[in-house]
Amino acid sequence: MSEKVYVIANFEISNSEEFRNYEKGFFGILKKHGGEFITFDDTPEKIEGEGLKGRVAMWTFNSKDEFDSWYNDEEYQKLSKDHRHPNSIMHNLSVIKSLG
């Protein structure tokens, strides 16, 4: 039985113009691995705790295997290395398994 997983990413974008190259390639690779984009927010509201810095994005996969396939995809890793890493700071990438 597969379990749905949700992905939450938090990053500060230092060069939004160059980061757009990451965004342009991201969605096709996500879809190739069965992922579905949910939403993003550049100004998340802090209710309690330390708060988040920069953009928070969420997407989902139908299984942890799909997530692993996406994350380990050579095309995705190259896209991240070339366009995300030099233009943002990743504070957090979390995978949450659904209950049930």
Helices and strands as residue ranges (DSSP letters): E 5-13, H 16-32, E 36-41, E 55-61, H 64-71, H 74-79, I 80-84, G 85-87, E 88-97
